[in-house]
């Protein structure tokens, strides 16, 4: 479970999943592009995740 260590809450799991999904989209290759991709999905999702949280997820030990 080291992949999600520190990200066990429902918010954090959704954050990890969203950052992972965004990072695998065409043209997305760094954390800033992941943040921009998430912000373009829909207003609730764009407002849900704070930029710093996305950066933490992106840089998590499990890696995105």
Biopython code that builds the backbone (N, CA, C, O; Angstrom):
import numpy as np
from Bio.PDB.StructureBuilder import StructureBuilder

atoms = [
    (1, "UNK", "N", (0.813, -1.199, 0.000)),
    (1, "UNK", "CA", (0.000, 0.000, 0.000)),
    (1, "UNK", "C", (0.853, 1.258, 0.000)),
    (1, "UNK", "O", (0.330, 2.352, 0.216)),
    (2, "UNK", "N", (2.133, 1.133, -0.234)),
    (2, "UNK", "CA", (2.998, 2.306, -0.251)),
    (2, "UNK", "C", (2.617, 3.265, -1.386)),
    (2, "UNK", "O", (2.913, 4.458, -1.319)),
    (3, "UNK", "N", (1.972, 2.749, -2.406)),
    (3, "UNK", "CA", (1.544, 3.598, -3.517)),
    (3, "UNK", "C", (0.638, 4.726, -3.070)),
    (3, "UNK", "O", (0.716, 5.838, -3.593)),
    (4, "UNK", "N", (-0.223, 4.443, -2.101)),
    (4, "UNK", "CA", (-1.177, 5.454, -1.657)),
    (4, "UNK", "C", (-0.883, 5.971, -0.260)),
    (4, "UNK", "O", (-1.702, 6.681, 0.324)),
    (5, "UNK", "N", (0.282, 5.621, 0.285)),
    (5, "UNK", "CA", (0.636, 6.049, 1.627)),
    (5, "UNK", "C", (0.558, 7.571, 1.733)),
    (5, "UNK", "O", (1.195, 8.300, 0.973)),
    (6, "UNK", "N", (-0.241, 8.028, 2.694)),
    (6, "UNK", "CA", (-0.442, 9.461, 2.882)),
    (6, "UNK", "C", (-1.610, 10.008, 2.067)),
    (6, "UNK", "O", (-1.965, 11.180, 2.188)),
    (7, "UNK", "N", (-2.202, 9.154, 1.239)),
    (7, "UNK", "CA", (-3.313, 9.568, 0.377)),
    (7, "UNK", "C", (-4.503, 8.627, 0.573)),
    (7, "UNK", "O", (-5.102, 8.176, -0.404)),
    (8, "UNK", "N", (-4.848, 8.329, 1.822)),
    (8, "UNK", "CA", (-5.871, 7.333, 2.098)),
    (8, "UNK", "C", (-7.293, 7.878, 2.147)),
    (8, "UNK", "O", (-8.237, 7.092, 2.063)),
    (9, "UNK", "N", (-7.486, 9.177, 2.276)),
    (9, "UNK", "CA", (-8.849, 9.725, 2.351)),
    (9, "UNK", "C", (-9.511, 9.664, 0.973)),
    (9, "UNK", "O", (-8.836, 9.498, -0.043)),
    (10, "UNK", "N", (-10.821, 9.797, 0.953)),
    (10, "UNK", "CA", (-11.524, 9.767, -0.340)),
    (10, "UNK", "C", (-11.078, 10.919, -1.237)),
    (10, "UNK", "O", (-10.930, 10.742, -2.446)),
    (11, "UNK", "N", (-10.863, 12.098, -0.653)),
    (11, "UNK", "CA", (-10.371, 13.247, -1.426)),
    (11, "UNK", "C", (-9.014, 12.924, -2.037)),
    (11, "UNK", "O", (-8.793, 13.146, -3.227)),
    (12, "UNK", "N", (-8.108, 12.401, -1.217)),
    (12, "UNK", "CA", (-6.754, 12.132, -1.682)),
    (12, "UNK", "C", (-6.722, 11.029, -2.736)),
    (12, "UNK", "O", (-5.945, 11.106, -3.687)),
    (13, "UNK", "N", (-7.557, 10.008, -2.575)),
    (13, "UNK", "CA", (-7.612, 8.949, -3.587)),
    (13, "UNK", "C", (-8.149, 9.488, -4.912)),
    (13, "UNK", "O", (-7.642, 9.138, -5.977)),
    (14, "UNK", "N", (-9.164, 10.329, -4.847)),
    (14, "UNK", "CA", (-9.676, 10.944, -6.080)),
    (14, "UNK", "C", (-8.620, 11.843, -6.704)),
    (14, "UNK", "O", (-8.480, 11.888, -7.927)),
    (15, "UNK", "N", (-7.881, 12.557, -5.869)),
    (15, "UNK", "CA", (-6.796, 13.405, -6.349)),
    (15, "UNK", "C", (-5.738, 12.574, -7.081)),
    (15, "UNK", "O", (-5.340, 12.916, -8.194)),
    (16, "UNK", "N", (-5.287, 11.490, -6.458)),
    (16, "UNK", "CA", (-4.294, 10.624, -7.103)),
    (16, "UNK", "C", (-4.804, 10.058, -8.424)),
    (16, "UNK", "O", (-4.090, 10.053, -9.426)),
    (17, "UNK", "N", (-6.033, 9.586, -8.412)),
    (17, "UNK", "CA", (-6.609, 9.004, -9.623)),
    (17, "UNK", "C", (-6.744, 10.054, -10.727)),
    (17, "UNK", "O", (-6.451, 9.782, -11.891)),
    (18, "UNK", "N", (-7.181, 11.230, -10.360)),
    (18, "UNK", "CA", (-7.358, 12.300, -11.344)),
    (18, "UNK", "C", (-6.019, 12.763, -11.909)),
    (18, "UNK", "O", (-5.891, 12.964, -13.117)),
    (19, "UNK", "N", (-5.028, 12.931, -11.046)),
    (19, "UNK", "CA", (-3.704, 13.353, -11.504)),
    (19, "UNK", "C", (-3.084, 12.279, -12.391)),
    (19, "UNK", "O", (-2.452, 12.590, -13.401)),
    (20, "UNK", "N", (-3.264, 11.020, -12.015)),
    (20, "UNK", "CA", (-2.733, 9.924, -12.819)),
    (20, "UNK", "C", (-3.402, 9.897, -14.192)),
    (20, "UNK", "O", (-2.728, 9.790, -15.216)),
    (21, "UNK", "N", (-4.721, 9.993, -14.206)),
    (21, "UNK", "CA", (-5.452, 9.977, -15.479)),
    (21, "UNK", "C", (-5.025, 11.154, -16.357)),
    (21, "UNK", "O", (-4.763, 10.978, -17.547)),
    (22, "UNK", "N", (-4.956, 12.340, -15.780)),
    (22, "UNK", "CA", (-4.577, 13.530, -16.545)),
    (22, "UNK", "C", (-3.165, 13.392, -17.105)),
    (22, "UNK", "O", (-2.895, 13.819, -18.227)),
    (23, "UNK", "N", (-2.263, 12.796, -16.323)),
    (23, "UNK", "CA", (-0.873, 12.677, -16.762)),
    (23, "UNK", "C", (-0.711, 11.741, -17.953)),
    (23, "UNK", "O", (0.302, 11.798, -18.650)),
    (24, "UNK", "N", (-1.692, 10.886, -18.194)),
    (24, "UNK", "CA", (-1.610, 9.919, -19.280)),
    (24, "UNK", "C", (-2.303, 10.395, -20.560)),
    (24, "UNK", "O", (-2.356, 9.659, -21.545)),
    (25, "UNK", "N", (-2.827, 11.605, -20.551)),
    (25, "UNK", "CA", (-3.506, 12.133, -21.726)),
    (25, "UNK", "C", (-2.486, 12.671, -22.735)),
    (25, "UNK", "O", (-1.408, 13.122, -22.347)),
    (26, "UNK", "N", (-2.820, 12.623, -24.014)),
    (26, "UNK", "CA", (-1.895, 13.133, -25.039)),
    (26, "UNK", "C", (-1.541, 14.606, -24.786)),
    (26, "UNK", "O", (-2.404, 15.425, -24.472)),
    (27, "UNK", "N", (-0.282, 14.906, -24.928)),
    (27, "UNK", "CA", (0.177, 16.284, -24.781)),
    (27, "UNK", "C", (0.424, 16.714, -23.345)),
    (27, "UNK", "O", (0.786, 17.865, -23.100)),
    (28, "UNK", "N", (0.232, 15.806, -22.389)),
    (28, "UNK", "CA", (0.452, 16.130, -20.981)),
    (28, "UNK", "C", (1.741, 15.445, -20.542)),
    (28, "UNK", "O", (1.833, 14.217, -20.542)),
    (29, "UNK", "N", (2.743, 16.256, -20.166)),
    (29, "UNK", "CA", (4.029, 15.680, -19.830)),
    (29, "UNK", "C", (4.681, 16.200, -18.570)),
    (29, "UNK", "O", (5.765, 15.752, -18.197)),
    (30, "UNK", "N", (4.023, 17.155, -17.904)),
    (30, "UNK", "CA", (4.597, 17.678, -16.664)),
    (30, "UNK", "C", (3.470, 18.108, -15.729)),
    (30, "UNK", "O", (2.296, 18.089, -16.100)),
    (31, "UNK", "N", (3.841, 18.492, -14.527)),
    (31, "UNK", "CA", (2.838, 18.799, -13.499)),
    (31, "UNK", "C", (1.964, 19.999, -13.892)),
    (31, "UNK", "O", (0.768, 20.005, -13.603)),
    (32, "UNK", "N", (2.532, 20.990, -14.529)),
    (32, "UNK", "CA", (1.728, 22.147, -14.926)),
    (32, "UNK", "C", (0.666, 21.752, -15.950)),
    (32, "UNK", "O", (-0.452, 22.268, -15.917)),
    (33, "UNK", "N", (1.005, 20.856, -16.843)),
    (33, "UNK", "CA", (0.044, 20.377, -17.833)),
    (33, "UNK", "C", (-1.027, 19.499, -17.181)),
    (33, "UNK", "O", (-2.178, 19.501, -17.618)),
    (34, "UNK", "N", (-0.658, 18.758, -16.151)),
    (34, "UNK", "CA", (-1.634, 17.967, -15.395)),
    (34, "UNK", "C", (-2.633, 18.911, -14.725)),
    (34, "UNK", "O", (-3.843, 18.695, -14.798)),
    (35, "UNK", "N", (-2.128, 19.946, -14.080)),
    (35, "UNK", "CA", (-2.992, 20.932, -13.414)),
    (35, "UNK", "C", (-3.942, 21.565, -14.422)),
    (35, "UNK", "O", (-5.139, 21.681, -14.159)),
    (36, "UNK", "N", (-3.420, 21.971, -15.565)),
    (36, "UNK", "CA", (-4.267, 22.592, -16.590)),
    (36, "UNK", "C", (-5.305, 21.622, -17.135)),
    (36, "UNK", "O", (-6.447, 22.009, -17.386)),
    (37, "UNK", "N", (-4.917, 20.363, -17.318)),
    (37, "UNK", "CA", (-5.874, 19.364, -17.824)),
    (37, "UNK", "C", (-7.025, 19.181, -16.848)),
    (37, "UNK", "O", (-8.185, 19.136, -17.256)),
    (38, "UNK", "N", (-6.713, 19.074, -15.563)),
    (38, "UNK", "CA", (-7.753, 18.893, -14.551)),
    (38, "UNK", "C", (-8.676, 20.103, -14.519)),
    (38, "UNK", "O", (-9.892, 19.949, -14.406)),
    (39, "UNK", "N", (-8.122, 21.292, -14.615)),
    (39, "UNK", "CA", (-8.924, 22.511, -14.557)),
    (39, "UNK", "C", (-9.863, 22.644, -15.761)),
    (39, "UNK", "O", (-10.843, 23.386, -15.695)),
    (40, "UNK", "N", (-9.580, 21.946, -16.842)),
    (40, "UNK", "CA", (-10.411, 22.023, -18.045)),
    (40, "UNK", "C", (-11.541, 20.999, -18.062)),
    (40, "UNK", "O", (-12.406, 21.069, -18.935)),
    (41, "UNK", "N", (-11.561, 20.051, -17.128)),
    (41, "UNK", "CA", (-12.571, 18.995, -17.167)),
    (41, "UNK", "C", (-13.982, 19.537, -16.970)),
    (41, "UNK", "O", (-14.809, 19.460, -17.878)),
    (42, "UNK", "N", (-14.256, 20.075, -15.809)),
    (42, "UNK", "CA", (-15.566, 20.648, -15.515)),
    (42, "UNK", "C", (-15.433, 21.514, -14.260)),
    (42, "UNK", "O", (-14.500, 21.312, -13.482)),
    (43, "UNK", "N", (-16.331, 22.464, -14.044)),
    (43, "UNK", "CA", (-16.182, 23.381, -12.899)),
    (43, "UNK", "C", (-16.049, 22.691, -11.535)),
    (43, "UNK", "O", (-15.176, 23.079, -10.758)),
    (44, "UNK", "N", (-16.870, 21.691, -11.208)),
    (44, "UNK", "CA", (-16.695, 21.073, -9.889)),
    (44, "UNK", "C", (-15.301, 20.454, -9.710)),
    (44, "UNK", "O", (-14.676, 20.624, -8.664)),
    (45, "UNK", "N", (-14.822, 19.744, -10.723)),
    (45, "UNK", "CA", (-13.507, 19.113, -10.636)),
    (45, "UNK", "C", (-12.408, 20.176, -10.624)),
    (45, "UNK", "O", (-11.432, 20.053, -9.883)),
    (46, "UNK", "N", (-12.563, 21.197, -11.427)),
    (46, "UNK", "CA", (-11.569, 22.276, -11.484)),
    (46, "UNK", "C", (-11.428, 22.970, -10.144)),
    (46, "UNK", "O", (-10.333, 23.392, -9.771)),
    (47, "UNK", "N", (-12.522, 23.091, -9.422)),
    (47, "UNK", "CA", (-12.505, 23.784, -8.128)),
    (47, "UNK", "C", (-12.199, 22.860, -6.960)),
    (47, "UNK", "O", (-11.905, 23.335, -5.863)),
    (48, "UNK", "N", (-12.261, 21.560, -7.168)),
    (48, "UNK", "CA", (-12.077, 20.610, -6.082)),
    (48, "UNK", "C", (-10.627, 20.539, -5.608)),
    (48, "UNK", "O", (-10.362, 20.565, -4.407)),
    (49, "UNK", "N", (-9.703, 20.451, -6.541)),
    (49, "UNK", "CA", (-8.305, 20.219, -6.187)),
    (49, "UNK", "C", (-7.491, 21.500, -6.175)),
    (49, "UNK", "O", (-7.506, 22.270, -7.135)),
    (50, "UNK", "N", (-6.784, 21.719, -5.084)),
    (50, "UNK", "CA", (-5.880, 22.854, -4.997)),
    (50, "UNK", "C", (-4.600, 22.521, -5.769)),
    (50, "UNK", "O", (-4.162, 21.371, -5.803)),
    (51, "UNK", "N", (-4.018, 23.532, -6.377)),
    (51, "UNK", "CA", (-2.806, 23.353, -7.177)),
    (51, "UNK", "C", (-1.712, 22.647, -6.381)),
    (51, "UNK", "O", (-1.063, 21.736, -6.896)),
    (52, "UNK", "N", (-1.504, 23.052, -5.147)),
    (52, "UNK", "CA", (-0.454, 22.437, -4.329)),
    (52, "UNK", "C", (-0.727, 20.961, -4.073)),
    (52, "UNK", "O", (0.207, 20.165, -3.982)),
    (53, "UNK", "N", (-1.987, 20.593, -3.956)),
    (53, "UNK", "CA", (-2.331, 19.190, -3.739)),
    (53, "UNK", "C", (-2.026, 18.363, -4.989)),
    (53, "UNK", "O", (-1.531, 17.240, -4.890)),
    (54, "UNK", "N", (-2.322, 18.919, -6.157)),
    (54, "UNK", "CA", (-2.011, 18.216, -7.408)),
    (54, "UNK", "C", (-0.501, 18.019, -7.525)),
    (54, "UNK", "O", (-0.037, 16.959, -7.943)),
    (55, "UNK", "N", (0.257, 19.047, -7.154)),
    (55, "UNK", "CA", (1.727, 18.924, -7.209)),
    (55, "UNK", "C", (2.222, 17.838, -6.263)),
    (55, "UNK", "O", (3.114, 17.066, -6.616)),
    (56, "UNK", "N", (1.648, 17.774, -5.063)),
    (56, "UNK", "CA", (2.027, 16.718, -4.115)),
    (56, "UNK", "C", (1.715, 15.330, -4.657)),
    (56, "UNK", "O", (2.525, 14.411, -4.530)),
    (57, "UNK", "N", (0.545, 15.180, -5.260)),
    (57, "UNK", "CA", (0.163, 13.896, -5.840)),
    (57, "UNK", "C", (1.107, 13.522, -6.989)),
    (57, "UNK", "O", (1.545, 12.377, -7.093)),
    (58, "UNK", "N", (1.407, 14.476, -7.825)),
    (58, "UNK", "CA", (2.283, 14.252, -8.968)),
    (58, "UNK", "C", (3.676, 13.812, -8.517)),
    (58, "UNK", "O", (4.300, 12.956, -9.143)),
    (59, "UNK", "N", (4.148, 14.401, -7.438)),
    (59, "UNK", "CA", (5.488, 14.111, -6.925)),
    (59, "UNK", "C", (5.502, 13.027, -5.842)),
    (59, "UNK", "O", (6.531, 12.805, -5.204)),
    (60, "UNK", "N", (4.369, 12.352, -5.630)),
    (60, "UNK", "CA", (4.278, 11.355, -4.560)),
    (60, "UNK", "C", (5.254, 10.209, -4.809)),
    (60, "UNK", "O", (5.622, 9.936, -5.951)),
    (61, "UNK", "N", (5.668, 9.543, -3.738)),
    (61, "UNK", "CA", (6.628, 8.435, -3.869)),
    (61, "UNK", "C", (6.177, 7.345, -4.842)),
    (61, "UNK", "O", (7.006, 6.732, -5.515)),
    (62, "UNK", "N", (4.881, 7.105, -4.919)),
    (62, "UNK", "CA", (4.367, 6.106, -5.848)),
    (62, "UNK", "C", (4.507, 6.559, -7.295)),
    (62, "UNK", "O", (4.501, 5.746, -8.219)),
    (63, "UNK", "N", (4.629, 7.855, -7.473)),
    (63, "UNK", "CA", (4.790, 8.417, -8.796)),
    (63, "UNK", "C", (3.522, 8.377, -9.620)),
    (63, "UNK", "O", (2.694, 7.477, -9.485)),
    (64, "UNK", "N", (3.395, 9.340, -10.447)),
    (64, "UNK", "CA", (2.257, 9.394, -11.362)),
    (64, "UNK", "C", (2.785, 9.039, -12.740)),
    (64, "UNK", "O", (2.022, 9.011, -13.705)),
]
sb = StructureBuilder()
sb.init_structure("model")
sb.init_model(0)
sb.init_chain("A")
sb.init_seg("    ")
for serial, (resi, resn, name, xyz) in enumerate(atoms, 1):
    if name == "N":
        sb.init_residue(resn, " ", resi, " ")
    sb.init_atom(name, np.array(xyz, "f"), 0.0, 1.0, " ", f" {name:<3s}", serial, name[0])
structure = sb.get_structure()
